[in-house]
Amino acid sequence: MTTNSTILVTGGSGLVGQAIKAYTDEHPLPNETWVFLSSKDGDLRVRQDTDKIFDKFQPTHVIHLAAKVGGLFANMSQKVEFYRENTLINDNIMENCRIHNVTKLVSMLSTCIFPDKTKYPIDETMLHDGPPHPSNEGYAYAKRLIDTMNRAYAEEYGCNFTSIIPTNIYGPHDNFSIQNGHVIPGLIHKCYIAKKEGTPFTIWGSGTPLRQFIYSLDLAELTVWVMREYHSPDPITLSVNEDAEVPIKDVALAVAKAMKFEGEVVFDTTKADGQFKKTACNKKLRSYRPDYKFHTMEEGIQKAVDWFVANYETARK
């Protein structure tokens, strides 16, 4: 990007937004100005608020991370809200990008919006091959429409809109809630409490399900690369290799090691395991970035644990 650019990041205060901020602070380009939005800047569900944000900042590029998100129970009990609010946010962002002649829009999707019944590994071409899992269909269909509309805006208006599909993200600034957080931040918080109270570190389930995890700073670097270099409306999966898929048990033990927890580690097999695996294929990413080196799980978890311990009082939990 040679001319001056203003890059607007929606959801800028969250896990990925803060990782992009850390990455761009460390690797600044003289012609780029970055603006990280939070909910204080306006309600993206409201068209007038979104219009005002675009009028104020006049972005040339947008990385769209903002979404209504929640855990399993919230998704099951509020399908209407997950569908409507995400659809409103996405429509307001996309239409403003068109009106303001934004050079590039990158929106974030999720592997959980893929068909429930599918073969593995999943890749970008399978997104619309069948219905998503019934538990999160409101969220999933709203997110799938981003991909549909990226192509529609390209065909009708020549817009350069695309989307990224990350696997399980973790890192500093995550939501470390034990009830509502994702796997790694939940385990980090649990292990912290077990160490402090001298109780066993209890993991729900058998620890056998397999997952691919991406450290938030790696995802940030690749997202910025997509914005600068990847120009196709078709989505791209940002994930570690298939052979980097790990059992939850290994994740829990890596958390215990990083936390220097020396007590008992217990797997509570009365709790459900969830889906055994959700392997994603990153061949498309590797065709562009064959030599990209991801943090190992151990390196990433150590950094996430250190951040949580240092920021315990203010961390989301």
Summary of the structure (lengths in Angstrom):
residues: 317
radius of gyration: 19.5
end to end distance: 38.3
largest distance: 61.5
contacts: 1042
relative contact order: 0.14
helix: 46%
strand: 16%
